């Protein structure tokens, strides 16, 4: 187990390296630069800016310097928080914890570390809510469909799941906002001020993720429920609830867990579309804006955060799979 | 004598029923799949032929902006008084085109890659699959977004060059669409490669491949004539399910403002425009969004039906 986790984390190093390298050079060869949008910058200001951000160094040196800066210098954090940040709050800081310095942003007075500390929690809150909702809804719907296979609950669940897959969030989101925020006035149309602002975005995002979960859970459970050991359990007089919860669930949910690895990373770190629709100040919206602004370091910083989440979530999914499927061994 | 001919005809009938005919019969019996197929065909025809008859997608009529749906404009008009029905049909052309062509690109890359990897086996296979695993670990949406911005400039130059020819003058924005094919195709081939590789690995151990080898056929001929045609079932099924995924990705990119530019429209840009104005002008979102969802439904019905019809394992239930 320890060896498995260690080897997977070691494998993550080259993957991370490839991701950073690809993103770095893609960005650098993009048309436009971070300061081209600002017209009428006096030449000496431009020179100063370029010097401040080391944009005059040869590209390989910029690349090597950046790699060194984002390289974790400590693996065991001694402290987690920065001293004080721009608001006077002490936020979680990647630099204080791991020595990862994502550099000052080109377009904002904050550093990328601070921007991530500000905006990642928003995306995480929204994502966690949506994930919880998706799991509750998807798993129970999938189980109901599997238990009543080919009867009306199954058909109902399957059509709901297909609706979730075929009606994109960017159609469902504005429509729900129109009905519940504009007409019924139950919620605010957009923003992230009070707790109820989370309801509509989490609902839309959760529904979109519940659909594939329900489908996968249904398929997995149907397959498991047809196997011999389930018949044995039934023959031994186990109640239907016990058969499902104790015997079928573990194997039946395997496809869900496999899928959840990458999906969790996506849902937690921010949905570009949802954050745009409901004007939520999260990391997804920041990423899209920063690509448009050519804020190189902010794009790279967000890419690193996403990639880190994907690697960790995939690892967790693999461990969960091995725990659920005794036939599988961690290699 | 009589019974012999009867037997012969029965044998002939049975011999004449290929697995494909079996699959076709199963597909025809699946009502949802038939509905999906017919609906899809209708939508494609409407989008590609409709603009010939309906009102122009780009003709503006400022006096008639934001007209609600009615007899003159079935889906209403937008902020410049352009007929939304015409725009939805024209947007459908772009969306279908991106869906089909990008899926085809992804299919070609995936099948070739998977076939080579599965056929060669050993070290080559291990290396090629390792590469796929690494690409799987990349944050996809992010790289598609980066790629879209990265390729924007060369594509715009291509666009200017292309529309410089008089006969292609009305194809403004074609470069942007090519760009989407490339970006989406570069992303969507991975699963296809894995599927084809698995199939090829299984097929290459079969006896008829041995027989082909014994007959002295070269590896290229065996791969293309004997192995690949037998992977067709899963490839078709997966391709049908790739098209809606690609169309969704296109709409997603267009919604974020990274897709085709006005006066061209795709369903994604129309939905994005509608989402901005939905509080006052509901039709701007409801019609493009509704038609888009309908298309995705049809494609998914058809894809699921094909999977049931072609996949022998799933054919029983």
Interface residues (C-beta under 8 A of the other chain):
Chain A: X14 X15 X18 X19 X22 X23 X26 X27 X29 X30 X31 X150 X162 X165 X166 X167 X168 X170 X171 X173 X174 X175 X177 X178 X182 X189 X222 X265 X266 X272 X273 X276 X277 X287 X288 X291 X292 X299 X302 X303 X306 X307 X310 X311 X314
Chain B: X134 X137 X138 X139 X141 X142 X143 X145 X146 X147 X149 X150 X152 X153 X244 X248 X251 X252 X255 X256 X271 X272 X274 X275 X278 X279 X282 X285 X286 X289 X292 X293 X296 X297 X300 X317
